[in-house]
């Protein structure tokens, strides 16, 4: 017998996930330290944050008031913002992988059939398109290289360009090449982040290892300490070695930034060496810049991954975002998620563009229902 009550919650419909409205409310609780909200407000951005193993996509804003909004997606990972088209892209890394495209709701119609007193929400992000990819792509980071969306296809040891025809392999390290083509039948080096330049040659890509070894990434015996690298897009060879599970490579201020996750470090490349700018309490992953502030994420280490964090005090690790002065490394403030575990990616979008997602902790869904009932977006 069919259940006529099913699929009534817009949280479930948007996520294409029947249980999306039944998440643990404690995962959304936050605790600010230092000048967190003041720093975020001054930066003029809304932070979009993916928490992969908790299946949460968050938006954190302070433009008019401190605000945390959310959407539940299966295992969200990479995030990219296309400023020219005003579109946000999020990778949902399950089988199959999915790239979800969001736009800002520009308004709603004047519906007479909405309940009296129900006000649709303004400037919230709504999904407008999904693209599906095979799960073997194992998509991680997303980035705009030039005007085209790219992703790390970690399961194929390559970077792919995403378009109407799906995913097309466009770059790979020389170390995973045989006979002029990449080895794509299994994950060999955990090629997991993109520091996007104007083109592939001016971009950089981080990986947990330089080349294939006896054990594959994910194996308990896979060696990580000091084995991580950042590859040059131009030469397809490492420009930086000695990292431990590097992630979130980014270009900012004319410098290559990267996080050495297994030691909780955020730093820059200088003369072929990693120069630490800040050490943070947890597994560093997720990085976005707004002016002179680096918003860097830290995570707790899940028990099955403790061997990948040789430089961390696991008991002191926190699930949090830290506002780091990019010049001095000083932490201006932090936003902690006391019940949280893992942050994957952080993207900064203009606060004037969006306040975030339609759902907020402790608030009903009437406004979101009205929004999804009759929203419009600018094409």
C-alpha positions in Angstrom: 0.0 0.0 0.0 1.3 3.4 -0.9 2.0 5.9 1.9 0.3 9.2 0.9 2.2 11.0 3.7 5.6 10.3 2.2 7.6 12.9 0.4 5.8 15.9 1.9 8.9 17.4 3.6 10.8 19.7 1.2 14.1 18.7 2.9 13.5 15.2 1.6 12.4 16.2 -1.9 15.4 18.6 -2.4 17.9 16.0 -1.2 16.2 13.1 -3.1 16.5 11.3 0.3 13.5 10.2 2.2 15.2 10.6 5.7 16.7 14.0 5.0 14.3 15.7 7.4 15.2 13.3 10.3 18.8 14.4 11.1 20.2 14.9 14.5 19.6 18.5 15.6 22.7 18.5 17.8 24.9 18.4 14.6 23.8 21.9 13.8 24.7 23.4 17.2 27.6 25.9 17.1 29.8 27.7 19.6 31.7 30.9 18.6 35.1 31.8 20.1 37.0 35.0 19.8 35.9 37.6 17.2 34.4 35.0 14.9 31.1 36.7 14.0 32.8 40.2 13.7 35.5 38.8 11.4 32.9 37.0 9.2 30.7 40.2 9.0 33.7 42.3 8.1 34.8 39.8 5.4 31.4 40.3 3.7 31.0 36.6 2.8 28.7 33.7 3.4 30.6 30.5 4.0 29.3 27.4 2.3 30.6 24.3 4.2 30.3 20.6 3.5 30.4 18.1 6.4 30.7 14.9 4.5 30.1 12.0 7.0 27.2 13.9 8.6 25.6 14.5 5.2 25.3 18.2 5.9 25.7 21.3 3.7 25.8 24.5 5.8 25.7 28.2 5.0 27.2 30.5 7.7 26.4 34.2 7.4 26.7 37.4 9.6 25.5 40.1 7.3 22.3 41.0 9.2 22.6 38.6 12.1 24.5 35.4 12.9 22.8 32.8 10.9 23.4 29.1 10.2 21.3 27.4 7.6 21.5 23.9 6.1 20.5 21.3 3.6 21.1 17.6 3.9 22.8 15.9 1.0 24.4 12.4 0.9 28.2 12.8 1.6 28.7 16.4 0.3 32.3 17.1 -0.6 33.7 19.7 -3.1 32.2 23.1 -3.5 32.8 25.7 -6.2 31.2 29.1 -6.9 30.9 30.5 -10.4 30.7 34.3 -9.8 30.1 35.1 -13.5 27.1 32.9 -13.7 26.1 33.2 -10.1 25.9 29.4 -9.6 27.1 27.2 -6.7 28.2 23.6 -7.3 28.4 20.9 -4.7 29.6 17.3 -5.2 27.6 14.5 -3.5 30.1 11.6 -3.4 28.1 8.4 -3.3 27.2 5.8 -5.9 26.4 7.3 -8.3 28.3 10.6 -7.8 26.2 13.7 -8.3 27.0 17.4 -9.0 24.2 19.6 -7.7 23.9 23.1 -9.1 22.3 25.8 -7.0 21.0 29.3 -7.9 19.7 32.1 -5.8 15.9 32.4 -5.6 15.1 35.8 -7.1 11.5 35.9 -6.1 8.2 34.1 -5.9 4.8 34.6 -7.4 1.8 36.0 -5.5 0.0 32.8 -4.7 -3.4 33.0 -3.2 -3.4 29.3 -2.3 -0.6 29.7 0.3 -1.5 29.7 4.0 -2.1 33.1 5.3 0.9 34.6 7.0 3.4 32.3 5.2 6.2 34.4 3.8 8.6 32.8 1.2 12.3 33.3 2.0 14.3 35.7 0.0 17.7 35.2 -1.6 18.0 31.5 -0.5 19.8 28.9 -2.5 17.7 26.4 -4.4 18.8 23.4 -6.6 18.2 23.9 -10.3 20.1 20.9 -11.8 21.8 17.7 -11.0 24.4 15.8 -13.1 25.1 12.2 -12.3 28.5 10.5 -12.7 29.6 6.9 -12.0 30.6 6.3 -8.4 34.0 5.1 -9.6 34.9 8.7 -10.4 35.1 9.2 -6.6 34.7 13.0 -7.0 36.4 15.2 -4.3 37.3 18.8 -4.9 35.5 21.1 -7.4 37.0 24.2 -9.0 36.5 26.7 -11.8 39.6 26.5 -14.1 39.0 29.4 -16.5 35.3 29.3 -17.1 34.8 25.5 -16.9 34.0 23.4 -13.8 36.6 20.8 -13.0 36.8 18.0 -10.4 39.3 15.6 -9.0 38.2 12.1 -10.1 40.2 10.5 -7.3 39.2 7.0 -8.4 40.7 7.6 -11.8 43.9 9.5 -10.7 42.9 12.4 -12.9 41.2 15.8 -13.2 38.1 15.9 -15.3 36.2 18.8 -17.0 32.5 18.7 -16.3 30.0 19.6 -19.0 26.8 18.6 -20.7 28.5 15.4 -21.9 29.5 14.3 -18.4 33.2 14.1 -17.2 36.1 14.2 -19.6 39.7 13.5 -18.4 41.9 16.5 -19.1 44.9 16.1 -16.8 46.9 13.6 -14.8 50.3 13.3 -13.1 53.2 11.9 -15.1 53.7 9.2 -12.4 50.3 7.5 -13.2 50.8 7.4 -16.9 51.6 4.4 -19.0 52.0 4.6 -22.7 50.8 8.2 -22.8 47.5 7.5 -21.0 46.6 7.6 -17.3 45.9 4.5 -15.2 42.3 4.9 -14.3 41.2 1.4 -13.1 41.8 2.2 -9.4 42.8 4.9 -6.9 46.5 4.9 -6.7 47.6 8.3 -5.1 44.5 10.0 -3.7 44.6 13.0 -6.1 42.3 15.1 -4.0 42.4 18.9 -4.4 42.7 21.7 -7.0 44.5 25.1 -6.7 42.7 26.6 -9.7 44.5 29.0 -12.0 43.3 30.5 -15.3 44.1 27.2 -17.1 45.3 23.7 -16.3 49.0 24.7 -16.8 48.8 27.4 -14.1 46.9 25.2 -11.7 48.2 22.8 -9.0 46.9 19.5 -7.6 47.5 17.8 -4.3 47.8 14.1 -3.6 48.6 11.8 -0.7 51.4 10.1 -2.6 53.6 10.8 -5.6 53.2 7.4 -7.3 51.6 4.0 -6.8 53.0 1.8 -4.1 52.4 -1.6 -2.5 49.2 -0.4 -0.7 46.4 1.6 -2.1 45.0 4.8 -0.4 42.5 3.7 2.3 44.5 0.6 3.3 45.5 0.5 7.0 49.1 0.2 5.9 49.1 2.9 3.3 52.2 5.1 4.2 51.3 8.8 4.6 53.8 10.6 6.9 55.8 13.0 4.7 54.6 11.3 1.5 52.2 13.9 0.2 52.9 16.2 -2.7 51.5 19.0 -4.8 51.8 18.6 -8.6 52.4 21.4 -11.1 49.7 21.5 -13.8 52.4 22.5 -16.3 55.0 19.9 -15.7 52.8 17.2 -14.1 55.6 16.7 -11.6 55.7 17.7 -7.9 56.6 21.2 -6.9 56.2 20.4 -3.2 56.9 17.3 -1.2 57.1 16.2 2.4 53.4 16.8 3.3 51.1 14.4 5.2 47.7 13.8 3.6 47.7 17.3 1.9 44.4 18.8 1.0 42.6 22.0 0.0 45.4 23.4 -2.2 44.5 27.0 -3.2 46.1 30.0 -5.0 45.8 33.3 -3.1 47.8 36.5 -3.1 50.2 35.1 -5.7 51.1 32.1 -3.5 50.3 28.4 -3.4 48.5 27.5 -0.1 47.9 23.9 1.1 46.9 22.1 4.3 49.0 19.3 5.6 46.1 17.5 7.2 47.9 14.8 9.3 49.7 17.5 11.3 46.9 20.1 11.5 48.9 22.6 9.5 48.0 25.5 7.1 50.9 26.8 5.0 52.4 28.1 1.8 54.9 26.9 -0.7 58.2 28.9 -0.6 61.2 27.8 -2.7 59.9 24.3 -3.1 59.3 23.8 0.7 56.3 23.9 2.9 56.3 26.9 5.2 53.8 26.6 8.0 51.6 29.7 8.7 49.3 28.2 11.4 48.8 25.0 13.3 45.2 24.3 14.2 43.5 21.8 16.5 42.5 19.0 14.2 42.7 17.5 10.8 43.0 20.5 8.5 40.7 20.4 5.4 38.6 23.0 3.8 40.1 26.4 2.9 38.6 29.7 1.5 39.9 33.2 1.5 38.2 36.6 1.9 40.7 39.5 1.8 43.4 38.9 4.3 41.5 36.1 6.2 41.9 32.4 5.5 38.9 30.4 6.7 40.3 27.0 7.5 38.5 23.9 8.6 39.5 21.3 11.2 38.0 17.9 11.8 38.1 15.1 14.3 39.8 12.0 13.1 37.5 9.0 12.7 38.8 5.9 14.5 39.5 4.0 11.3 41.7 6.8 10.0 43.9 7.5 13.1 47.0 6.1 11.3 46.7 9.0 8.8 47.2 11.6 11.5 50.6 11.0 13.0 51.0 14.7 14.0 47.7 15.3 15.8 46.6 15.2 19.4 43.4 13.3 18.7 41.9 14.2 22.1 42.2 17.9 21.4 41.0 17.8 17.8 37.9 19.9 17.0 35.3 20.1 14.2 35.5 23.8 13.6 36.2 26.7 11.2 39.0 29.1 12.1 39.4 32.7 10.8 43.2 32.9 10.4 45.1 36.1 9.6 46.8 35.1 6.4 49.8 37.4 7.1 50.5 36.4 10.7 48.8 33.1 11.3 46.9 34.4 14.3 43.5 33.0 14.8 41.0 35.8 15.0 38.0 33.6 16.0 36.6 30.1 15.5 33.2 28.5 15.1 33.0 25.1 16.6 30.5 22.3 16.0 30.6 20.5 19.4 28.8 17.4 18.1 30.4 17.5 14.7 33.1 15.3 13.2 34.3 16.1 9.7 34.5 19.2 7.5 35.4 18.6 3.8 35.3 21.9 1.9 34.7 25.6 2.5 33.7 28.2 -0.1 33.2 31.9 0.4 30.4 33.6 -1.6 29.3 37.2 -1.4 27.0 37.7 1.6 24.9 40.1 -0.5 24.3 37.3 -2.9 22.8 34.9 -0.5 22.0 34.4 3.2 22.3 30.6 2.7 19.9 27.7 2.5 16.1 27.6 3.1 16.3 25.6 6.4 17.5 26.9 9.8 17.8 24.9 13.0 14.8 25.2 15.3 12.6 26.8 12.7 9.7 25.2 10.9 9.5 24.5 7.2 6.6 26.7 6.3 8.7 29.4 4.7 10.8 26.8 2.9 7.6 25.1 1.7 6.3 28.4 0.3 9.7 29.0 -1.3 9.9 25.6 -3.1 6.2 25.8 -4.0 6.7 28.9 -6.3 10.3 30.1 -6.5 11.9 31.8 -9.5 15.6 32.1 -10.4 17.4 34.4 -12.8 18.7 32.5 -15.8 
